[in-house]
Amino acid sequence: MPIRTRFTTWRPLATAAAATAALLATFLAPATAQALDRTGPRESRPVYSYENAVREAVWVDTRLDGDGDGRTDRVAVDIVRPREAARQGRKVPVIMDASPYYSCCGRGNESQLKTYDADGHVVQMPLFYDNYFVPRGYAFVGVDLAGTNRSDGCVDVGGRSDIQSAKAVVDWLNGRGTAYTSRTGTAKARAGWTNGRTGMIGKSWDGTIANGVAATGVEGLRTIVPISAISTWYDYYFSQGAPLYDSGPDWLSNYVDSPDARAKCAAVQQKLVDQAPRTGDRTPLWTERDYVKDARKVRASVFLVHGMQDLNVRLQHVGPWWDALAKNGVQRKIWLSQTGHVDPFDFRRAEWVDTLHRWFDHELLGYDNGIDREPMADIERRPDQWVTSKSWPPRGTSQATLRPARGDRPGVGTLGLTRARGTETFTDDPALSETDWAARIDTPTPDKAGFTTGTLTRDLRLSGASEVTVTATPTTSTAHLSAVLVDLGPDTVRDYAASGEGITTLTDRTCWGLSTTGDSACFKETRARTTAVDHTVVSRGWADLGTWADAGKGVPLTPGKAYTITLDLGATDHVVPAGHRLALIVAGTDKDLIDPPSTRPTLTLDLSRTSARVPLVGGASAFAHATKGADRAVPQETGALDGVRAPRTAHRVPEGGR
């Protein structure tokens, strides 16, 4: 529950707020802050009036002409900042959320939109960031991406226009760009009220923009907080050549385009069609939208948040980005929840607001509050039960190579450390999903090959990204593969496949900052939505077997010929407890998570050349200890094991809401 004395709403009283601000002006002065920083931890306080905050709009020149109208595009920037700080000559840092959703689709669990007064100044800024942080001496900036809401230009789905929409604003905040007081006028606006120190935050597409801007290396961007964010757009639409959706980025662009952009952006739309073929081939369009390759440019710290059961922006977006940032020496922090595509404000609210507050205080105000010395990772082990790791993955984690072997029944095999001989065969059934395969793991079925350990005698912790290498012989010229790691055993988990993706929204509200008549800081509470299961999918990955030789280009297969390919599984952190079993499943189409191939192949696995490299705390020795003396008897013809419901039809929108 929230600590009421700290997080409840202080109703705006203009005279009281002004008096408090005057009284504490010296308390917040930069020189005093620096002196106090040396004497101990501290935090920013809500001493400024939110009701009397400056609310203004400017249009920043992106120096691009995406809509081809002969003038450079201007993006709309709505600003809420403390009035008293400006009067005192105190320059403030900026928290920024650049989004395509401010007018079309809404932000947050309650799908809030920007609203405006008669002068065009923002009245309601979605989410709690402005309500909470502006009284604490920050400015909040909400940027409409090019082609959305009140901005010029075209949405190009993570490309140059999207990223420049936000980067140009960071440049302007640091005195390197040009802004105007209107969309078409010539009167310039200056950002003399800020010190330029900027932190970007956002969920899904918004967080993706934060990743992309950080990957430009722009000066002045001090930190980013990407929540459920994309790190490379190819991996949003394809998994190693296997299509995840029945549409491409053109559909998404049209989904968020403003009416003005739809009238002007046909050329951009056509480019998104022509350069993003549904074959799954990598093209220059995808290279432009790959932020991982530019991780070496990142100067900002990164506080990454993701749901380990996010089937919209999947976990393949976490591992490569996290590892690339580590290689570049970037300061990092991570939260991993059991939810799907859900904001931490809606699954761990009080702790999230407190942690985010201290993160921004440290990164943007320079306060020595100790957050940089705390554990790097917070991981939800069970619903609402969290553990920490000093580093992530933790020290002592290494890849263990696990090998499948035949059992005494077709498709029901074993998983261990010893290479085996033999084959297993399955036929792609696009009507079935990972939950169907796992439910019948101990039963011979024609649609999958399953391999399990014996019952573990010790806990086994997976931490990081796995990969599964298979050698398969198809009967047709096309084939898609899925590889899934499963924890077999009873548990209670967040019901990530249900509406809400692991949360239930309640009617009661709690308040997180200051309110005005037009912008409440009070939001509906949530609670974990849980379900009892007999198995839990831990990690999954997919591939088009036609990309066996070149991950960037698929080719037709020769029926009867063996091909070897490695599938990248999403990063995770999961403990398979003693008394449970760990399973590897290899199958074809994962219903509603990838699209099926044009044919329905039967595939034969060469078990001697099939393996899973799994990141285990303690490595292969931990696996050996956990399986030593394990009961290896496979249950005979058991009934179906309960799990979450089958995945819903895949998302096509990295939505800003839940």
C-alpha positions as CSV (number, residue, x, y, z in Angstrom):
1,M,0.0,0.0,0.0
2,P,1.2,3.6,-0.6
3,I,2.7,5.6,2.3
4,R,-0.1,8.1,2.5
5,T,1.9,10.8,4.1
6,R,4.3,10.8,1.2
7,F,2.2,9.9,-1.9
8,T,-1.2,11.3,-1.3
9,T,-2.4,14.4,-3.2
10,W,-1.7,17.8,-1.8
11,R,-4.6,19.9,-3.0
12,P,-3.3,23.0,-4.8
13,L,-3.6,26.1,-2.6
14,A,-1.9,28.9,-4.6
15,T,-1.1,31.2,-1.7
16,A,0.3,28.4,0.5
17,A,2.3,27.0,-2.4
18,A,3.8,30.4,-3.2
19,A,4.7,30.9,0.4
20,T,6.3,27.5,0.7
21,A,8.2,28.1,-2.5
22,A,9.6,31.4,-1.2
23,L,10.5,29.9,2.1
24,L,12.4,26.9,0.5
25,A,13.9,28.7,-2.5
26,T,17.3,28.7,-1.0
27,F,16.9,25.1,0.1
28,L,16.6,24.1,-3.6
29,A,19.3,26.5,-4.9
30,P,22.0,24.6,-6.9
31,A,24.9,25.7,-4.6
32,T,23.0,24.6,-1.5
33,A,22.1,21.3,-3.3
34,Q,25.8,20.6,-4.0
35,A,26.7,21.3,-0.4
36,L,24.0,19.0,0.9
37,D,24.9,16.3,-1.5
38,R,28.3,16.0,0.2
39,T,26.8,15.6,3.6
40,G,24.2,12.8,3.0
41,P,21.3,11.5,1.0
42,R,18.4,13.8,0.1
43,E,15.5,14.1,-2.3
44,S,13.6,16.8,-4.2
45,R,10.5,18.0,-2.3
46,P,7.1,19.2,-3.6
47,V,7.7,22.9,-2.8
48,Y,6.4,24.4,-6.1
49,S,2.8,25.1,-7.1
50,Y,1.4,22.8,-9.7
51,E,-1.7,24.8,-10.3
52,N,0.4,27.9,-11.1
53,A,2.9,26.1,-13.2
54,V,3.9,27.6,-16.6
55,R,2.0,25.7,-19.3
56,E,3.2,26.5,-22.8
57,A,3.6,25.0,-26.3
58,V,6.4,25.4,-28.7
59,W,7.1,23.9,-32.1
60,V,10.6,22.6,-32.6
61,D,12.2,22.5,-36.1
62,T,13.3,19.0,-36.9
63,R,15.3,20.2,-40.0
64,L,13.5,17.4,-42.0
65,D,10.8,17.7,-44.5
66,G,9.1,14.3,-44.2
67,D,5.8,15.3,-45.6
68,G,7.4,16.9,-48.7
69,D,5.5,20.2,-48.4
70,G,8.6,22.4,-49.0
71,R,9.1,23.5,-45.4
72,T,10.9,21.7,-42.6
73,D,8.7,19.9,-40.1
74,R,7.9,21.3,-36.7
75,V,7.0,19.0,-33.8
76,A,4.6,20.2,-31.1
77,V,6.1,20.3,-27.6
78,D,3.8,20.8,-24.6
79,I,5.6,22.0,-21.5
80,V,4.7,22.1,-17.8
81,R,7.3,23.8,-15.5
82,P,7.5,25.4,-12.1
83,R,6.8,29.2,-12.3
84,E,8.6,30.0,-9.1
85,A,11.9,28.5,-10.3
86,A,11.8,30.6,-13.4
87,R,11.2,33.8,-11.4
88,Q,14.1,32.8,-9.1
89,G,16.4,32.3,-12.1
90,R,16.8,28.6,-11.2
91,K,17.2,26.4,-14.3
92,V,15.5,23.1,-14.0
93,P,16.1,19.7,-15.6
94,V,13.5,18.0,-17.9
95,I,11.6,14.8,-17.9
96,M,10.4,14.1,-21.4
97,D,8.0,11.6,-23.0
98,A,7.9,11.6,-26.8
99,S,4.8,9.7,-28.0
100,P,2.6,9.1,-31.0
101,Y,-0.4,8.3,-28.7
102,Y,-1.3,11.7,-27.2
103,S,-4.3,12.3,-29.4
104,C,-5.1,9.0,-31.2
105,C,-5.0,6.2,-28.6
106,G,-4.3,7.4,-25.1
107,R,-1.6,6.8,-22.6
108,G,-1.6,4.6,-19.5
109,N,-4.1,2.2,-18.0
110,E,-6.8,4.8,-18.4
111,S,-6.0,5.8,-22.0
112,Q,-5.5,9.5,-21.2
113,L,-5.3,12.0,-23.9
114,K,-3.8,15.5,-24.0
115,T,-6.4,18.2,-23.5
116,Y,-6.0,21.9,-24.2
117,D,-7.5,25.3,-23.2
118,A,-8.7,28.0,-25.6
119,D,-5.1,29.3,-26.0
120,G,-3.8,25.9,-27.0
121,H,-1.9,25.2,-23.8
122,V,-2.1,21.8,-22.3
123,V,-4.6,21.2,-19.5
124,Q,-4.4,17.5,-19.0
125,M,-1.0,15.9,-19.5
126,P,-1.4,12.1,-19.4
127,L,0.1,10.0,-16.7
128,F,1.4,11.2,-13.3
129,Y,4.9,12.5,-14.3
130,D,4.0,16.2,-14.5
131,N,1.8,16.1,-11.4
132,Y,4.5,14.5,-9.3
133,F,7.7,15.9,-10.6
134,V,6.9,19.6,-11.5
135,P,6.2,20.5,-7.9
136,R,9.6,18.9,-7.1
137,G,11.5,21.2,-9.4
138,Y,11.4,19.4,-12.8
139,A,9.9,20.5,-16.1
140,F,7.8,17.9,-17.9
141,V,7.8,17.9,-21.7
142,G,5.3,15.9,-23.8
143,V,6.4,15.7,-27.5
144,D,4.0,14.7,-30.3
145,L,6.0,12.6,-32.7
146,A,6.1,13.9,-36.3
147,G,2.9,13.2,-38.1
148,T,0.8,12.9,-34.9
149,N,-1.5,15.3,-33.0
150,R,-0.3,18.9,-33.6
151,S,3.0,18.1,-35.3
152,D,4.0,18.3,-38.9
153,G,5.7,15.5,-40.8
154,C,5.0,11.8,-41.2
155,V,5.2,8.8,-38.9
156,D,8.0,6.5,-40.1
157,V,7.8,3.9,-37.3
158,G,11.1,4.2,-35.5
159,G,13.0,5.6,-38.4
160,R,14.8,8.9,-38.9
161,S,11.7,11.1,-38.6
162,D,10.5,9.4,-35.3
163,I,13.9,9.7,-33.7
164,Q,14.6,13.2,-34.9
165,S,11.3,14.3,-33.5
166,A,12.6,13.8,-30.0
167,K,16.3,14.4,-30.6
168,A,15.6,17.9,-32.0
169,V,13.8,18.7,-28.8
170,V,16.8,17.6,-26.7
171,D,19.0,19.8,-28.9
172,W,16.7,22.8,-28.5
173,L,16.7,22.3,-24.7
174,N,20.5,22.4,-24.8
175,G,20.6,25.6,-27.0
176,R,21.4,23.8,-30.3
177,G,18.0,23.9,-32.0
178,T,15.3,26.3,-33.1
179,A,11.7,26.4,-31.8
180,Y,8.8,28.7,-32.5
181,T,5.8,29.9,-30.5
182,S,3.4,28.6,-33.2
183,R,3.2,25.9,-35.9
184,T,3.6,28.3,-38.8
185,G,4.8,31.6,-37.3
186,T,8.3,33.2,-37.2
187,A,8.5,34.2,-33.5
188,K,11.2,32.1,-31.9
189,A,11.0,30.4,-28.5
190,R,14.0,29.9,-26.2
191,A,14.6,27.4,-23.5
192,G,16.4,29.6,-21.0
193,W,14.5,28.1,-18.1
194,T,16.3,24.7,-18.3
195,N,19.8,23.5,-17.7
196,G,19.4,21.1,-20.6
197,R,19.7,17.9,-18.4
198,T,17.1,15.7,-19.9
199,G,15.7,12.3,-18.9
200,M,13.4,10.4,-21.4
201,I,10.8,8.0,-20.2
202,G,8.0,6.1,-21.8
203,K,6.3,2.8,-22.3
204,S,6.3,0.7,-25.6
205,W,6.6,3.0,-28.6
206,D,7.5,5.9,-26.3
207,G,10.2,3.9,-24.6
208,T,11.4,2.8,-28.0
209,I,12.0,6.4,-29.0
210,A,14.0,6.9,-25.8
211,N,16.2,4.0,-26.9
212,G,16.6,5.4,-30.4
213,V,17.5,8.9,-29.2
214,A,20.0,7.6,-26.7
215,A,21.6,5.6,-29.6
216,T,22.3,8.9,-31.4
217,G,24.6,9.9,-28.5
218,V,22.9,13.3,-28.3
219,E,24.5,15.6,-25.7
220,G,22.2,16.6,-22.8
221,L,20.3,13.3,-22.6
222,R,21.4,12.1,-19.2
223,T,19.2,9.1,-18.7
224,I,16.4,7.0,-20.3
225,V,13.7,4.9,-18.7
226,P,12.4,2.6,-21.4
227,I,9.4,0.5,-20.3
228,S,8.4,-2.5,-22.5
229,A,10.4,-0.9,-25.3
230,I,11.6,-2.0,-28.7
231,S,15.4,-2.1,-29.3
232,T,15.3,-3.1,-33.0
233,W,12.1,-2.8,-35.1
234,Y,12.9,-5.9,-37.2
235,D,12.4,-8.0,-34.1
236,Y,9.0,-6.4,-33.5
237,Y,7.8,-7.7,-36.9
238,F,9.9,-10.9,-37.4
239,S,11.8,-13.5,-35.5
240,Q,14.7,-14.7,-37.6
241,G,12.6,-14.5,-40.7
242,A,9.3,-15.8,-39.2
243,P,6.6,-13.2,-39.4
244,L,5.0,-12.2,-36.1
245,Y,2.1,-10.3,-37.6
246,D,0.0,-10.3,-40.8
247,S,1.0,-6.7,-41.4
248,G,4.0,-4.4,-41.5
249,P,4.9,-0.9,-40.3
250,D,2.7,0.8,-42.9
251,W,-0.4,-0.4,-41.0
252,L,1.1,1.0,-37.7
253,S,2.0,4.3,-39.3
254,N,-1.6,4.7,-40.5
255,Y,-2.9,3.8,-37.1
256,V,-1.3,6.8,-35.4
257,D,-1.1,9.4,-38.2
258,S,-3.0,12.6,-37.8
259,P,-5.6,13.5,-40.5
260,D,-3.1,16.0,-41.9
261,A,-0.4,13.4,-42.1
262,R,-2.6,10.9,-43.8
263,A,-3.3,13.5,-46.5
264,K,0.4,14.2,-47.1
265,C,2.3,11.0,-46.3
266,A,1.5,8.6,-49.1
267,A,5.1,8.4,-50.2
268,V,6.3,7.5,-46.7
269,Q,3.5,4.9,-46.4
270,Q,4.6,3.3,-49.7
271,K,8.2,3.2,-48.6
272,L,7.2,1.3,-45.5
273,V,5.5,-1.2,-47.7
274,D,8.2,-1.5,-50.4
275,Q,11.2,-1.7,-48.0
276,A,9.6,-4.0,-45.4
277,P,8.8,-7.1,-47.4
278,R,6.7,-9.8,-45.7
279,T,9.4,-12.3,-46.7
280,G,11.2,-11.4,-43.5
281,D,14.4,-10.4,-45.3
282,R,16.4,-7.7,-43.6
283,T,16.6,-4.5,-45.6
284,P,18.1,-1.0,-45.1
285,L,14.8,0.0,-43.6
286,W,15.4,-2.4,-40.7
287,T,19.0,-1.4,-40.4
288,E,18.0,2.2,-39.8
289,R,15.6,1.1,-37.1
290,D,18.2,-1.1,-35.2
291,Y,19.3,0.8,-32.1
292,V,21.4,-2.1,-30.7
293,K,24.1,-1.6,-33.4
294,D,24.6,2.0,-32.2
295,A,24.8,1.1,-28.4
296,R,28.4,2.3,-28.5
297,K,27.1,5.9,-28.9
298,V,24.9,5.8,-25.8
299,R,25.9,8.4,-23.2
300,A,22.8,8.2,-21.0
301,S,22.2,5.8,-18.2
302,V,19.5,3.3,-18.7
303,F,16.8,2.1,-16.3
304,L,15.1,-0.7,-18.2
305,V,11.7,-2.2,-17.2
306,H,10.1,-5.2,-19.0
307,G,7.5,-7.9,-18.4
308,M,8.9,-11.4,-18.7
309,Q,5.6,-12.5,-20.2
310,D,5.3,-9.6,-22.7
311,L,4.1,-11.1,-25.9
312,N,3.7,-7.7,-27.6
313,V,7.2,-6.3,-27.3
314,R,8.8,-9.6,-26.6
315,L,11.9,-10.4,-24.5
316,Q,14.1,-10.6,-27.6
317,H,14.3,-6.8,-27.2
318,V,15.9,-7.0,-23.8
319,G,18.9,-9.4,-24.0
320,P,20.8,-7.9,-27.0
321,W,20.2,-4.3,-25.9
322,W,21.2,-5.0,-22.3
323,D,24.4,-6.8,-23.3
324,A,25.4,-4.1,-25.8
325,L,24.9,-1.4,-23.2
326,A,27.0,-3.5,-20.8
327,K,29.8,-3.8,-23.4
328,N,29.7,0.0,-23.7
329,G,30.0,0.5,-20.0
330,V,26.6,2.2,-19.6
331,Q,25.2,2.6,-16.1
332,R,22.2,0.3,-16.0
333,K,19.3,-0.8,-13.8
334,I,16.6,-3.3,-14.6
335,W,13.2,-4.4,-13.3
336,L,11.7,-7.7,-14.6
337,S,8.1,-8.5,-13.7
338,Q,5.9,-11.5,-14.3
339,T,3.4,-9.4,-16.2
340,G,2.8,-9.0,-19.9
341,H,2.8,-5.5,-21.5
342,V,2.2,-3.6,-18.3
343,D,3.6,-0.3,-16.9
344,P,5.2,-0.7,-13.4
345,F,2.9,2.1,-12.2
346,D,0.2,-0.6,-12.6
347,F,2.0,-3.6,-11.0
348,R,4.2,-2.1,-8.3
349,R,3.0,1.5,-7.9
350,A,4.4,2.8,-4.6
351,E,7.8,1.2,-5.1
352,W,7.9,2.4,-8.7
353,V,7.2,6.0,-7.9
354,D,9.7,6.1,-5.1
355,T,12.4,4.4,-7.2
356,L,11.8,6.5,-10.2
357,H,11.9,9.6,-8.0
358,R,15.3,8.7,-6.6
359,W,16.6,7.7,-10.0
360,F,15.7,11.1,-11.6
361,D,17.0,12.9,-8.5
362,H,20.3,11.1,-8.9
363,E,20.7,11.3,-12.6
364,L,19.2,14.8,-13.3
365,L,19.8,16.7,-10.0
366,G,23.0,14.9,-9.0
367,Y,21.8,14.0,-5.6
368,D,23.8,11.4,-3.8
369,N,20.9,9.3,-2.6
370,G,22.6,5.9,-3.0
371,I,20.5,4.5,-5.7
372,D,23.6,3.8,-7.8
373,R,24.9,1.6,-5.1
374,E,21.8,-0.5,-4.7
375,P,21.3,-3.9,-6.5
376,M,21.1,-3.6,-10.2
377,A,18.1,-5.8,-10.7
378,D,14.6,-6.2,-9.1
379,I,12.9,-9.5,-10.3
380,E,9.4,-10.5,-9.5
381,R,9.7,-14.2,-8.4
382,R,6.0,-14.7,-7.6
383,P,3.1,-12.3,-7.9
384,D,4.0,-9.2,-5.8
385,Q,7.1,-11.0,-4.4
386,W,10.3,-9.4,-5.5
387,V,14.0,-10.3,-5.1
388,T,17.1,-8.3,-6.0
389,S,20.4,-9.1,-7.7
390,K,23.5,-7.1,-7.2
391,S,24.3,-7.6,-10.9
392,W,22.2,-9.0,-13.8
393,P,22.7,-11.6,-14.8
394,P,24.3,-12.5,-11.5
395,R,27.9,-13.4,-11.2
396,G,28.5,-17.1,-11.6
397,T,26.0,-17.4,-14.4
398,S,27.2,-19.3,-17.4
399,Q,25.7,-21.2,-20.3
400,A,25.1,-24.9,-19.8
401,T,24.6,-27.0,-22.9
402,L,21.6,-29.3,-22.4
403,R,21.0,-32.1,-24.8
404,P,17.8,-33.9,-25.7
405,A,17.5,-37.7,-25.9
406,R,14.8,-40.1,-27.0
407,G,12.6,-41.6,-24.3
408,D,10.5,-44.8,-24.4
409,R,7.7,-43.2,-26.3
410,P,7.7,-41.0,-29.4
411,G,8.2,-37.3,-28.8
412,V,8.5,-37.8,-25.0
413,G,12.2,-37.6,-24.3
414,T,14.7,-36.6,-21.7
415,L,17.0,-33.6,-21.2
416,G,20.5,-33.8,-19.8
417,L,24.2,-33.1,-20.3
418,T,25.1,-36.0,-22.4
419,R,24.9,-36.0,-26.2
420,A,22.5,-38.6,-27.6
421,R,21.8,-40.3,-30.9
422,G,18.5,-40.8,-32.7
423,T,15.8,-38.7,-34.1
424,E,12.3,-37.3,-33.2
425,T,9.7,-36.3,-35.8
426,F,6.8,-33.8,-35.6
427,T,4.3,-32.2,-38.0
428,D,3.5,-28.5,-37.9
429,D,0.0,-27.8,-36.7
430,P,-0.8,-24.1,-36.9
431,A,-3.9,-24.6,-34.7
432,L,-1.8,-25.4,-31.7
433,S,0.3,-23.1,-29.4
434,E,3.0,-23.4,-26.8
435,T,0.4,-23.9,-24.1
436,D,-1.1,-26.9,-26.0
437,W,2.4,-28.5,-26.3
438,A,3.3,-27.9,-22.7
439,A,-0.1,-29.3,-21.5
440,R,0.7,-32.6,-23.3
441,I,4.4,-32.7,-22.6
442,D,4.3,-36.3,-21.2
443,T,2.0,-37.5,-23.9
444,P,3.1,-38.5,-27.5
445,T,1.5,-36.1,-29.9
446,P,2.3,-35.6,-33.6
447,D,2.8,-31.8,-33.3
448,K,5.8,-31.5,-31.0
449,A,9.0,-33.1,-29.7
450,G,9.3,-32.7,-25.9
451,F,12.2,-33.4,-23.6
452,T,12.2,-33.1,-19.8
453,T,14.7,-33.5,-16.9
454,G,13.8,-35.7,-14.0
455,T,12.3,-34.1,-10.9
456,L,14.9,-31.6,-9.7
457,T,16.4,-32.1,-6.2
458,R,17.6,-28.5,-6.0
459,D,16.4,-25.2,-7.3
460,L,17.7,-24.2,-10.7
461,R,17.9,-20.5,-11.7
462,L,17.9,-19.4,-15.3
463,S,19.1,-15.8,-15.8
464,G,19.6,-14.2,-19.2
465,A,19.0,-15.3,-22.8
466,S,19.0,-18.9,-24.0
467,E,19.6,-20.3,-27.5
468,V,18.5,-23.6,-29.0
469,T,20.3,-25.1,-32.0
470,V,18.4,-27.7,-34.0
471,T,19.3,-29.8,-37.0
472,A,16.0,-30.5,-38.8
473,T,15.1,-32.2,-42.1
474,P,11.8,-30.8,-43.6
475,T,9.5,-32.5,-46.0
476,T,8.5,-29.2,-47.7
477,S,10.2,-26.1,-49.1
478,T,9.1,-23.9,-46.1
479,A,9.2,-24.4,-42.4
480,H,8.9,-22.4,-39.2
481,L,10.3,-23.5,-35.9
482,S,9.5,-22.7,-32.3
483,A,11.6,-23.6,-29.2
484,V,10.2,-23.2,-25.8
485,L,11.6,-23.7,-22.2
486,V,9.0,-24.8,-19.7
487,D,8.9,-25.1,-15.9
488,L,6.8,-28.2,-15.2
489,G,5.2,-28.1,-11.7
490,P,2.4,-26.4,-9.8
491,D,2.6,-22.7,-9.2
492,T,0.6,-19.5,-8.9
493,V,1.5,-16.9,-11.5
494,R,0.3,-13.6,-12.9
495,D,-2.3,-14.5,-15.5
496,Y,-0.4,-12.7,-18.4
497,A,-2.7,-14.2,-21.1
498,A,-5.9,-12.8,-19.6
499,S,-7.2,-9.3,-20.2
500,G,-5.0,-6.9,-18.2
501,E,-1.9,-9.2,-18.8
502,G,-1.4,-9.9,-15.1
503,I,-3.4,-7.1,-13.4
504,T,-7.0,-6.2,-12.5
505,T,-8.0,-2.6,-12.5
506,L,-10.0,-1.5,-9.4
507,T,-12.3,1.4,-8.8
508,D,-10.5,3.0,-5.9
509,R,-8.0,5.7,-6.7
510,T,-4.7,6.8,-5.1
511,C,-3.0,10.1,-5.8
512,W,0.6,10.6,-6.8
513,G,1.4,14.3,-7.0
514,L,-0.6,17.5,-7.2
515,S,-3.9,18.0,-9.1
516,T,-5.7,20.8,-10.9
517,T,-9.3,20.9,-12.0
518,G,-8.3,19.6,-15.4
519,D,-5.5,17.2,-14.5
520,S,-6.0,14.9,-11.6
521,A,-3.0,13.1,-10.0
522,C,-5.4,10.3,-8.8
523,F,-5.4,7.0,-10.7
524,K,-7.3,3.7,-10.4
525,E,-5.6,1.2,-8.2
526,T,-4.8,-2.3,-9.5
527,R,-4.0,-5.7,-8.0
528,A,-2.3,-8.8,-9.4
529,R,-4.5,-11.1,-11.4
530,T,-3.3,-14.6,-10.7
531,T,-4.0,-18.2,-11.8
532,A,-2.9,-21.6,-10.5
533,V,-1.0,-23.6,-13.2
534,D,0.8,-26.9,-13.6
535,H,3.3,-25.5,-16.0
536,T,4.9,-22.1,-16.8
537,V,6.5,-21.1,-20.1
538,V,9.8,-19.6,-19.1
539,S,11.2,-18.5,-22.5
540,R,10.5,-18.9,-26.2
541,G,12.0,-18.2,-29.6
542,W,11.0,-18.7,-33.3
543,A,12.7,-18.8,-36.7
544,D,12.1,-19.5,-40.4
545,L,14.3,-22.5,-41.2
546,G,14.9,-20.9,-44.5
547,T,17.2,-18.4,-42.8
548,W,19.6,-21.2,-41.7
549,A,22.5,-19.8,-43.7
550,D,21.8,-16.0,-43.5
551,A,19.7,-14.5,-40.7
552,G,18.9,-11.6,-43.0
553,K,17.6,-13.6,-46.0
554,G,15.4,-16.6,-46.3
555,V,15.7,-19.2,-49.1
556,P,13.5,-22.1,-50.2
557,L,14.4,-25.4,-48.5
558,T,15.2,-28.7,-50.2
559,P,12.9,-31.4,-48.9
560,G,14.8,-34.2,-47.4
561,K,17.9,-32.1,-46.7
562,A,19.1,-31.5,-43.1
563,Y,19.5,-27.8,-42.0
564,T,21.1,-26.5,-38.8
565,I,19.8,-23.2,-37.3
566,T,20.1,-21.5,-33.9
567,L,17.0,-19.9,-32.4
568,D,17.4,-17.0,-30.0
569,L,15.1,-17.2,-27.0
570,G,14.0,-14.2,-25.0
571,A,15.9,-13.2,-21.8
572,T,14.3,-14.2,-18.5
573,D,15.0,-14.7,-14.8
574,H,13.2,-17.8,-13.4
575,V,13.8,-20.3,-10.7
576,V,12.7,-23.9,-11.4
577,P,12.2,-25.1,-7.9
578,A,13.2,-28.5,-6.5
579,G,10.3,-30.9,-7.1
580,H,9.7,-29.4,-10.6
581,R,11.1,-30.4,-14.0
582,L,12.6,-28.3,-16.8
583,A,11.4,-29.0,-20.3
584,L,12.5,-28.2,-23.8
585,I,9.9,-28.3,-26.6
586,V,10.7,-28.0,-30.3
587,A,7.7,-27.6,-32.6
588,G,6.4,-25.7,-35.6
589,T,4.0,-22.7,-35.7
590,D,3.3,-21.2,-32.3
591,K,-0.3,-20.2,-32.8
592,D,-1.0,-16.5,-32.6
593,L,2.7,-15.8,-31.8
594,I,4.1,-16.4,-35.3
595,D,2.4,-16.8,-38.6
596,P,2.5,-20.3,-40.3
597,P,4.6,-21.1,-43.3
598,S,3.0,-21.6,-46.8
599,T,3.2,-25.4,-46.4
600,R,2.7,-27.8,-43.5
601,P,6.0,-29.6,-43.1
602,T,6.9,-32.7,-41.1
603,L,10.4,-32.2,-39.6
604,T,12.8,-34.7,-38.3
605,L,15.2,-33.6,-35.6
606,D,18.7,-35.0,-35.4
607,L,19.2,-35.2,-31.6
608,S,22.9,-35.6,-31.9
609,R,23.0,-32.1,-33.4
610,T,20.3,-30.5,-31.3
611,S,21.0,-28.7,-28.0
612,A,19.9,-25.8,-25.8
613,R,22.4,-23.3,-24.3
614,V,20.8,-22.1,-21.1
615,P,22.2,-19.4,-18.8
616,L,22.2,-21.1,-15.3
617,V,23.4,-19.6,-12.1
618,G,26.2,-22.0,-11.3
619,G,26.4,-23.2,-14.9
620,A,26.5,-26.9,-15.9
621,S,27.6,-27.9,-12.4
622,A,24.4,-26.4,-11.0
623,F,22.4,-28.5,-13.5
624,A,24.3,-31.6,-12.6
625,H,23.7,-31.1,-8.9
626,A,20.0,-30.3,-9.4
627,T,19.4,-33.4,-11.5
628,K,21.6,-35.8,-9.5
629,G,19.5,-38.5,-8.0
630,A,16.5,-37.1,-9.8
631,D,13.5,-39.4,-10.5
632,R,13.8,-39.7,-14.3
633,A,10.6,-41.7,-14.7
634,V,8.3,-39.9,-17.1
635,P,4.6,-39.9,-16.1
636,Q,2.6,-42.3,-18.2
637,E,-0.2,-40.9,-20.2
638,T,-1.0,-38.1,-17.8
639,G,-4.0,-35.8,-18.3
640,A,-3.4,-32.3,-19.7
641,L,-1.4,-30.0,-17.4
642,D,-3.1,-26.7,-16.7
643,G,-1.4,-23.5,-17.8
644,V,-2.5,-20.0,-18.7
645,R,-4.9,-19.8,-21.5
646,A,-3.6,-19.9,-25.1
647,P,-2.0,-16.6,-26.2
648,R,-4.4,-14.2,-27.7
649,T,-4.2,-13.0,-31.2
650,A,-0.9,-11.2,-31.5
651,H,-0.8,-7.5,-31.0
652,R,0.0,-5.3,-34.0
653,V,0.5,-2.1,-31.9
654,P,3.2,-1.4,-29.3
655,E,0.5,0.5,-27.5
656,G,1.1,3.2,-25.0
657,G,-1.7,2.0,-22.8
658,R,-1.9,-1.4,-21.0
